[in-house]
Amino acid sequence: MIKIYGIKNCDTMKKAFAWCQANGVSHEFHDYKKLGVPREHLVKWCESLGWQALVNRKGPTWRKLSPDQQAITTLGQAVAMMMEHSSVIRRPVVENDAGEVLVGFDPTLFDSFVR
C-alpha cells in the first residue's frame, strides 16, 4: 500500500491514479488542498529529498507569489511557505511502506518504487 499526497484535479495526479489502477497498486489518497499537509510530513520530505525538489517553481501558485515570498533559502522558510500555499508542492508526493518518499510522476520510477 502506498500513500499519495496531492490535489485531486491535477493532471499529473490523474496519471498517477490511472497508473495505480492499471497496475493493481492499492493506494490511499491525501488531498492536501482540502486537508493540508502536516508540518512533520513536510519536514520529513524536505530532509529526504531536499526542499528544492518539493517546490514547484513552474506552476501558477509560484508565479503569483511576491519576490519576497519566492526568496526562500532555508528548510524552515520552505516548510512555512508550503504550509501556507499547498498548491506550490510538486505532485504527487508518494510514500511507500518502507517510509521512502518519491515526488513527481514517472511510470518507470513508480514501478520500481511501489514494488
Residue frames as qw, qx, qy, qz and C-alpha x, y, z in Angstrom:
[[0.000, 0.891, 0.455, 0.000, 0.00, 0.00, 0.00],
 [0.400, 0.137, -0.007, 0.906, 1.27, 3.45, -0.88],
 [0.030, -0.797, -0.438, 0.415, 0.02, 6.82, 0.22],
 [0.389, 0.406, 0.347, 0.751, -0.32, 9.51, -2.43],
 [0.123, -0.684, -0.311, 0.648, -0.40, 13.17, -1.49],
 [0.211, 0.095, 0.452, 0.862, -1.58, 15.81, -3.91],
 [0.378, 0.323, 0.163, -0.852, -4.53, 17.64, -5.38],
 [0.619, 0.268, 0.728, -0.119, -7.30, 15.51, -6.88],
 [0.579, 0.755, 0.259, -0.166, -7.92, 17.51, -10.06],
 [0.100, -0.743, 0.527, 0.400, -4.28, 17.85, -11.08],
 [0.791, 0.469, -0.295, -0.260, -3.47, 16.21, -14.44],
 [0.297, 0.486, -0.798, 0.197, -0.30, 14.62, -13.06],
 [0.429, -0.151, 0.723, -0.520, -2.28, 13.17, -10.17],
 [0.827, 0.288, 0.105, -0.472, -4.80, 11.71, -12.60],
 [0.630, 0.509, -0.584, -0.055, -1.94, 9.98, -14.43],
 [0.002, -0.365, 0.843, -0.396, -0.65, 8.55, -11.13],
 [0.640, 0.036, 0.518, -0.567, -4.12, 7.29, -10.16],
 [0.825, 0.412, -0.163, -0.351, -4.61, 5.72, -13.60],
 [0.418, 0.501, -0.750, 0.109, -1.20, 4.04, -13.37],
 [0.277, -0.230, 0.794, -0.490, -2.05, 2.61, -9.94],
 [0.769, 0.205, 0.310, -0.520, -5.36, 1.28, -11.19],
 [0.751, 0.509, -0.358, -0.220, -3.84, -0.23, -14.34],
 [0.422, 0.442, -0.753, 0.243, -1.08, -1.91, -12.32],
 [0.746, -0.412, -0.514, -0.097, -3.20, -3.13, -9.43],
 [0.387, 0.124, -0.496, 0.767, -1.44, -0.95, -6.87],
 [0.351, -0.773, -0.527, -0.028, -3.63, -0.12, -3.89],
 [0.317, 0.236, -0.190, 0.899, -3.22, 3.35, -2.51],
 [0.192, -0.755, -0.519, 0.351, -4.58, 5.83, -0.04],
 [0.305, 0.579, 0.205, 0.728, -5.05, 9.43, -1.19],
 [0.313, -0.632, -0.363, 0.610, -4.47, 12.54, 0.90],
 [0.282, 0.765, 0.321, 0.483, -5.77, 15.73, -0.74],
 [0.467, -0.306, -0.285, 0.779, -3.53, 18.42, 0.66],
 [0.054, -0.355, -0.243, -0.901, -5.62, 21.15, -0.92],
 [0.585, -0.553, -0.354, -0.476, -8.52, 20.13, 1.34],
 [0.830, -0.485, -0.259, 0.100, -6.70, 18.55, 4.30],
 [0.105, -0.908, 0.396, -0.082, -3.39, 20.40, 4.31],
 [0.794, 0.246, -0.496, 0.251, -0.09, 18.67, 4.91],
 [0.697, -0.700, -0.084, 0.130, 1.11, 18.05, 8.46],
 [0.014, 0.921, -0.388, 0.021, 4.28, 20.00, 9.22],
 [0.604, -0.458, 0.648, 0.075, 6.11, 16.85, 10.28],
 [0.804, 0.374, 0.436, 0.150, 5.47, 15.31, 6.84],
 [0.411, 0.901, -0.060, 0.125, 6.85, 18.37, 5.07],
 [0.272, -0.805, 0.527, -0.013, 9.95, 18.37, 7.26],
 [0.759, -0.147, 0.626, 0.098, 10.49, 14.63, 6.67],
 [0.724, 0.603, 0.301, 0.149, 10.05, 15.03, 2.91],
 [0.193, 0.950, -0.228, 0.095, 12.42, 18.00, 2.83],
 [0.459, -0.645, 0.610, 0.027, 15.03, 16.11, 4.82],
 [0.788, 0.080, 0.599, 0.115, 14.68, 13.12, 2.50],
 [0.623, 0.575, 0.420, 0.324, 14.51, 14.89, -0.87],
 [0.297, -0.099, 0.056, 0.948, 15.61, 18.46, -0.23],
 [0.238, 0.641, 0.455, -0.571, 13.05, 21.27, -0.15],
 [0.152, 0.479, -0.426, -0.753, 14.06, 22.34, -3.66],
 [0.053, -0.042, -0.937, -0.343, 12.66, 19.07, -5.06],
 [0.041, 0.518, 0.815, -0.257, 9.28, 19.72, -3.45],
 [0.130, 0.663, 0.172, -0.717, 8.70, 23.32, -4.53],
 [0.533, 0.513, 0.582, 0.338, 7.05, 23.63, -7.94],
 [0.172, -0.545, 0.064, 0.819, 8.59, 26.79, -9.38],
 [0.059, 0.054, 0.668, 0.740, 6.78, 26.42, -12.71],
 [0.059, -0.568, -0.819, -0.062, 3.17, 26.50, -11.54],
 [0.060, -0.719, -0.288, -0.630, 0.71, 29.37, -11.29],
 [0.601, -0.761, -0.234, 0.072, 0.80, 29.46, -7.49],
 [0.675, -0.273, 0.051, 0.683, 4.56, 30.10, -7.52],
 [0.310, 0.384, 0.305, 0.814, 4.23, 32.82, -10.16],
 [0.273, -0.799, -0.343, -0.412, 1.62, 34.60, -8.03],
 [0.669, -0.582, -0.224, 0.405, 3.95, 34.79, -5.03],
 [0.039, 0.989, -0.139, -0.017, 5.82, 38.02, -4.40],
 [0.579, 0.575, -0.490, 0.305, 9.61, 38.12, -4.91],
 [0.253, -0.547, 0.605, -0.520, 10.00, 38.19, -1.12],
 [0.865, -0.109, 0.332, -0.360, 7.90, 35.02, -0.79],
 [0.903, 0.403, -0.146, 0.031, 9.92, 33.34, -3.55],
 [0.258, 0.729, -0.538, 0.334, 13.24, 34.22, -1.89],
 [0.873, -0.444, 0.129, -0.155, 13.32, 31.10, 0.28],
 [0.379, 0.656, -0.634, 0.156, 16.75, 29.84, 1.26],
 [0.137, -0.313, 0.849, -0.402, 16.15, 27.54, 4.22],
 [0.240, -0.228, -0.939, -0.090, 14.19, 24.43, 5.04],
 [0.021, -0.461, -0.639, 0.615, 12.17, 26.37, 7.63],
 [0.248, 0.412, -0.098, -0.871, 11.16, 29.03, 5.12],
 [0.310, 0.082, -0.783, -0.533, 10.25, 26.38, 2.56],
 [0.165, -0.322, -0.917, 0.167, 8.09, 24.42, 5.02],
 [0.096, 0.494, 0.415, -0.758, 6.29, 27.60, 6.13],
 [0.295, 0.342, -0.360, -0.816, 5.63, 28.59, 2.52],
 [0.307, -0.040, -0.887, -0.343, 4.37, 25.10, 1.58],
 [0.063, -0.396, -0.820, 0.408, 2.07, 25.04, 4.61],
 [0.187, 0.526, 0.205, -0.804, 0.60, 28.40, 3.63],
 [0.543, 0.524, -0.290, -0.589, 0.43, 27.65, -0.12],
 [0.711, -0.116, 0.693, -0.022, -0.06, 23.88, -0.50],
 [0.756, 0.621, 0.184, -0.094, -0.55, 24.22, -4.26],
 [0.216, 0.849, -0.478, -0.056, 3.14, 25.03, -4.62],
 [0.566, -0.363, 0.740, -0.005, 4.10, 21.48, -3.56],
 [0.331, 0.325, -0.747, -0.476, 5.03, 19.30, -6.55],
 [0.790, 0.023, 0.388, -0.475, 2.66, 16.44, -7.21],
 [0.773, -0.552, -0.214, -0.228, 2.33, 13.67, -6.43],
 [0.076, -0.574, 0.733, -0.356, 4.30, 13.02, -3.28],
 [0.886, -0.080, -0.382, -0.251, 4.25, 9.27, -2.62],
 [0.309, -0.549, 0.710, -0.314, 5.22, 7.33, 0.49],
 [0.724, 0.068, -0.657, -0.197, 5.70, 3.57, 0.43],
 [0.839, -0.487, -0.221, -0.097, 5.56, 1.04, 3.28],
 [0.777, -0.022, -0.229, 0.586, 9.31, 1.36, 3.82],
 [0.276, -0.825, -0.187, 0.456, 8.91, 5.07, 4.59],
 [0.423, -0.063, 0.398, 0.812, 10.62, 6.14, 1.38],
 [0.260, 0.757, 0.275, -0.532, 9.40, 9.23, -0.47],
 [0.426, 0.196, 0.580, 0.666, 9.08, 9.91, -4.19],
 [0.192, 0.672, 0.217, -0.682, 7.99, 13.18, -5.78],
 [0.335, 0.479, -0.450, -0.676, 6.59, 13.61, -9.28],
 [0.858, 0.194, 0.414, -0.234, 5.19, 11.02, -11.66],
 [0.305, 0.544, -0.707, -0.334, 7.32, 8.87, -13.91],
 [0.929, -0.025, -0.122, -0.349, 5.89, 5.43, -14.73],
 [0.739, 0.297, -0.546, 0.261, 9.30, 3.74, -14.60],
 [0.071, 0.366, -0.603, 0.705, 10.19, 5.24, -11.21],
 [0.683, -0.236, 0.168, -0.670, 6.71, 4.49, -9.89],
 [0.916, 0.073, -0.359, -0.166, 7.05, 0.84, -10.87],
 [0.613, 0.224, -0.603, 0.459, 10.36, 0.36, -9.05],
 [0.121, -0.373, 0.424, -0.817, 9.22, 2.44, -6.07],
 [0.708, -0.209, 0.149, -0.658, 5.98, 0.62, -5.27],
 [0.935, 0.069, -0.317, -0.140, 7.16, -2.94, -5.86]]
